[in-house]
Amino acid sequence: SAYLFRIYFNVSDAIEIDLSPETTGTKLVHFPETYSGILNSGKGSMINMWKGGVLYLPMKDAFNIQIDSIFYIKNNNTIDPSIKFVEGRLSGILYNEKNLKDSIVIRNAHFGVH
């Protein structure tokens, strides 16, 4: 299954990650020819970033998403699948989809979402 989450920096700027398969380990994300068709399709992990209304994607090189842990909260000693925690690291370069000279470099950024 796929797991989509967003990490917000402010109201309009965010990194969006779609994990598939939803497992721990390293995922190298390459920019596919049909990006919009793969996003949320469950057929590959994806990453993008919106900053100032501009879309940034892994256009040239693979982007590394390292998932260190995926775990669930227990509710009354029963695992609650609706409360998921994902922790990991991001490393790579995201490029402005309209101007490849404009890029954002992310190095060993730690994240945790739930």
C-alpha positions in Angstrom: 0.0 0.0 0.0 1.0 3.6 -0.4 1.3 6.2 2.3 1.2 9.9 1.4 2.3 12.6 3.8 3.3 16.3 3.7 5.8 18.2 5.8 4.8 21.9 6.0 7.2 24.8 6.4 4.4 27.4 6.4 0.9 27.6 5.0 2.0 27.2 1.3 5.4 25.6 1.3 5.7 21.8 1.9 7.5 18.6 0.9 5.1 15.9 -0.3 6.2 12.2 -0.1 4.4 9.2 -1.4 5.9 5.9 -0.1 5.3 2.7 -2.0 5.9 0.1 -0.9 5.3 1.2 2.7 8.4 -0.4 4.2 11.5 0.6 6.0 14.8 1.0 4.0 16.2 3.1 1.3 14.1 4.3 -1.6 15.8 6.0 -4.6 13.3 8.2 -6.3 13.9 9.0 -10.0 11.8 11.5 -12.0 9.5 9.4 -14.2 8.2 10.5 -17.6 4.7 10.3 -16.3 5.1 11.8 -12.8 1.4 12.6 -12.4 0.3 9.1 -13.3 2.6 7.5 -10.7 1.9 9.9 -7.9 -0.6 8.1 -5.5 -0.8 5.1 -7.8 1.1 2.8 -5.4 3.7 1.9 -8.1 6.7 3.8 -6.8 7.8 6.3 -4.1 7.6 9.9 -5.1 8.8 13.3 -3.6 8.1 16.9 -4.6 8.3 20.3 -2.9 6.2 23.4 -3.3 8.0 26.6 -2.4 6.6 30.0 -3.2 4.1 28.5 -5.7 6.9 26.7 -7.6 7.1 23.0 -7.9 10.5 21.3 -7.3 11.1 17.7 -8.4 14.0 15.2 -8.6 14.6 15.9 -12.3 18.3 14.9 -12.8 19.6 12.7 -10.0 17.9 10.1 -7.8 16.6 11.5 -4.5 17.3 9.3 -1.4 14.4 8.7 1.1 15.6 6.6 4.0 12.8 5.2 6.1 14.2 4.2 9.5 11.0 3.2 11.2 7.2 2.8 10.7 5.2 2.1 13.8 1.7 2.3 15.2 0.2 3.5 18.5 -1.5 1.0 20.7 -5.0 1.9 21.9 -6.3 -0.3 24.8 -3.4 -2.8 24.0 -4.5 -3.1 20.4 -2.5 -1.6 17.5 -4.5 1.3 16.0 -3.7 1.3 12.2 -5.1 4.9 11.9 -2.3 6.3 14.0 1.0 5.7 12.1 4.4 7.2 12.8 7.1 7.3 10.0 10.6 8.4 10.7 13.6 8.8 8.4 16.0 11.0 6.4 16.0 12.8 3.1 18.9 13.6 0.9 19.1 14.9 -2.7 18.4 17.7 -5.1 15.0 19.0 -6.2 14.8 21.1 -9.3 12.4 23.8 -10.3 10.2 22.1 -13.0 10.5 25.1 -15.3 14.1 26.2 -14.6 16.7 23.5 -13.9 19.2 26.2 -12.8 17.0 26.7 -9.7 17.4 23.9 -7.2 17.0 23.0 -3.6 19.6 20.8 -1.9 18.5 18.7 1.0 21.2 16.9 3.0 20.5 14.3 5.7 17.3 16.0 6.8 15.6 14.0 9.6 11.8 13.9 9.7 9.1 12.3 11.8 5.4 12.4 10.8 2.2 11.0 12.2 
